[in-house]
């Protein structure tokens, strides 16, 4: 009897950003290379960061009889879930839509402002880190990284230049820092600026004392890399998620960018770096933790098929 087939439904860019596809790519990779389970990403296009060995698992339509749909693209409708259930059970991940109530399974890996208190997330211990983060950690192996970078900024997958300039303006001028922004990411040390890419992401997080970003999986990845976290959010919704996130993340939420007091924010950012630990960090610890979560999540999926 063939292994059950898991079909992953997600999306990226636009209002979804890159967090959903990054973590589902991690899951896909773990299922097909780490567990031997059959899995595919159902999508019309292939994410640009996927390596060749995963691209063959991307299909516009399910290839074979599906045993479970894993849906990670936020607001579902009752009609969509009902349509999927004609083929297989449905697991909704971080779904805030009405379809969640009719799905066979639902789990929150991130705070849910409507159903869960900060300490009641159903997915604690199952959190899925992004593919770029996990694959870079794996390549670093047992490397021990010195925290010699003051800040890393994750500004989003395609932020406006003006917004990137604004975030940089909040950083003390004598700082060493990196900015990840999709195309055009860079690191700056004094008058020297050099390009960085996705392969540098985990190493620079491990090197950083502080991450400045909005609510999303980058904050969780940075915490795993022993960074202090400062959040500047695009909306009150994202700011609320920072407020109800697990206390052990230690997010310093400065609110939304539209209402931000720039001078106060710059002071808070400077102080966060001064308070940060400068200890060395091993890449092996965060990678082992990420793998353990993937093992637990995969084990949970086996109980659903």
N, C-alpha and C positions, 0 to 999 in steps of 0.2 A: 504493500500500500504506500503511495507516494506521501512525502512529507506535506503537511498542510501548507497552503500558500497564503501569505500575508500581503495585502495590498495597502500601500501607504498613500494617503491622499493629503497633499499640502500645497503650499504656494509660496511665492517670494516676491519681493520688491513691492512698490506701491505702499499701501497701508499696512501690509504684512511685514515689511522689512525683510531681514535675512535670518532672524532667529528660528523661525519655524522650519525652514528648509535645512538650516544647519544642523539642528538637532535630529530631524528625521533622516538626514544623510548619515549621521552617526549611527542611528538605529539600523538603517539599511545595511551599512557596512558591517556592523556587529552581527546582524542576523545571518548574512550570507557568508561571511568569512570567519566569524568567531563561534557560531553555533551550528552551522550547517543547515539552518532552517531556510526554506524557500521564501523569498520576499521580492517585491518589486515596488518601485516608485511609479505611480500612475500620474503622468504629466505629459502635456503636449510638447514641451521643450525640456532640454537637459540643463540643469544648473551648471554654470560655467566653471565651477570649482571642482566638479566631480572628476576623479581619475578614470582612466579608461576601463579599469576592472569593475567599476560600479556603473558606468554608462550603459553597459549591456543589460542592466537590471531596470532600466527606465523604459516604460512603454506608454503609448497614448491611451491604451485600453488594457484591462486585465488580460494576461496571457495564461488562460487556464481557469479552472474552477477555484474561486476565492474561498478561503476558510474564515478570514477575518479582515475587515477593513479597519485600519488605524487612521482616523481623520484628525488632522492637526492644521486647521485653518480657520479657527475662531468661529464666527457666528453662523451656525447651521440653521436650516429650516426643517420643520417637521416633514415637509415634502421630500427634501433631499435624503434625510435619514431613512424614511420609508422606502424610497426607491432603492437605496443601497441594501436594505434589509431583505429585499426580494432575492438577493444573491448570497448574502452572508451576514453574520452578526457585525455590529459596528461598535468600536471603541472610540469615543470622543475625548480628545486631549485639550484641556484648557478652552473648552467651548462655552461661550456665553450666550449662544442662541437658543431659541425655543426647541430646536431639534435635540438638544442635550437630554431633555426629559424623556424622549422616546427612544433614545439609543439603548443598546443592550448593556453597554458599560460606559462609564465616564470617570475621568480622573483629572485632577488638577496638579500640575507640576509647578505652576506659578500661583501666586496669590489670586484668589477669586473674590472680587469685591462684593459679590452678591450672595455667596453661599458659605464662605469660610472665614472664620476668624484667623488672625495671623498664626496661631499655633495649631490650626486644624487642617492644614493642607493634606489631602489624601495621598499625595505623591512624594512625601518626604522619604529620602532614601532611594528614589527612583529618578531623580532629576537627570535630564539628558543634556550633556554639554555638546557644543557644536563640533562639526566634523573638522573644521580647520584647527580648532584648539586641540582636539584629541590626537589628530594625526601628527601635528607638530610636536606635541608632548612625547608621542611614541618615538619620533626620530631623535629627540633629545636624550632619550634613555635615562641613564643615571647622572646626567650632567647636574652640577650644582652651580646655580646662577647667583651672582652678586647683585644686590639691589642698588644699582648705581644710576638709575634713571629716575628723575623726580616724578614725572607724570607720564601717563599714557592717556590720550583722549580717544574715545570711540564716538565719532560724530554721526554715525549712521552709514548706510550703504551708498547713499548718493546725496549727501547734504549740499546745500547751497554754499558757495564760496564765502558769502557774507557771514553765514552762521559759523563756519570754521574759523574765520578771522575773529569773530566775537569770542569764541571759546579760547582761542590762543591769547587774546588780549587780557583774559582773566588770570593767566599764568605769570608768576613772577619772571621778570625779564632775564634773570641770570640762570634760569632753569634749563636742565637737559630734559627733553620730552619728545614723545612720538605722537603722531596723529594718524589714526586709521579712519579712512573715509571712502572705502571702495577704491575707485581709480584716483591716483594722486596721493596716496598715503606717504608720509615722510617722517623722518626723525631730524631734530634740530639740536645742535650743541654749539652754543655761542653763535658765531657767524656761519657755521657749517651746516648745510642742509643736505640730506641724502634721501633717496627714495627707499621705501620699504614695501614689502608685499605680504601676502597672506602667510607665507612660510615663516615670516618673522613674528607673527602675532603672539604666539605662546611665549616665545623667548623674551619678547619685550614686556609682556605682562609680568613674567617672572622677575624681570629686571626692575620693574617699576614699584615705587613706593605708593603711588596713588593712581586710581583710574577715575577719570571724569567722563561720565556718560549719562544716558537716560535709562529709564527702566527697561530691562531686557536681559537676555542670557549673558551679555558681556559682563554685567555686574557679578553674576554668579561665577563666571570663569575667572574674573579678576580676584574675587574672594578666595577661590581655590588656589590662586597664585600668591596669596598672602598680601594683597594690596588693600589699602584703605579705599573706601568707595565714596565718591561725591557725585550726586545726581542733579542734573539740570534737565528738566523734562519738557516735552513739546506740548503737553496738555495736562489739565487737572486729573484726568483719568490715570495717566502714567504716574503723576505725582502721588495719587492715592495708592497705587500699587506699591510704590516705594515705602509709603507709610505703614502698610500692612504686611510687608515682606518679613520673613523670619528675622527676629532680633539679632541672631548670631551673624547675619550678614553685615550688620553695623553700617547701614547706608546713612550717610549724611545728606539728607534731602534738602536742596536749596530752593525747591519749588519749580515753577515753570519759567521758561525763558522770557515770556511776554511780560511777566510781573517782577522779574529779577532786579534786585538792587545790585548793580554791577560792582560798586565799590565794596559792599558787604560780602558779595560772592568771592571777589578776589582775595579779600582778607581770610575768608574761610578756607579757600583753596591753599593759600600760603600756609596757614596754620596746620592744615591736614598733613602736608608734607613734613613739616617740622615735627609733628607728633608720630610720624610713621616709623616703624622699625626698619633698620637698615641691615637686617640679617640676611644671610645667604639662604636660598631656597632650592630644594631639589626638585627636578622635574618628575621624578619617579612617584612622589606622593600624590600629586594631583592626577597623574595618569592612572595609578592604581585605583583611586577613588572613582574616577570616571568609568573605568572598566567594571568595577563592582556594581555601580548603578545600572550599567547596560546589562550585566548578567541578571540582576534582579528584575529589570523591566522585561527582558526576554523570557525569563521564567514565568512572569505574570502572563505574558501573551500565550505561552504554552497551555495555561489553564483555561484559556478562552477559546481555543480551537478544537 
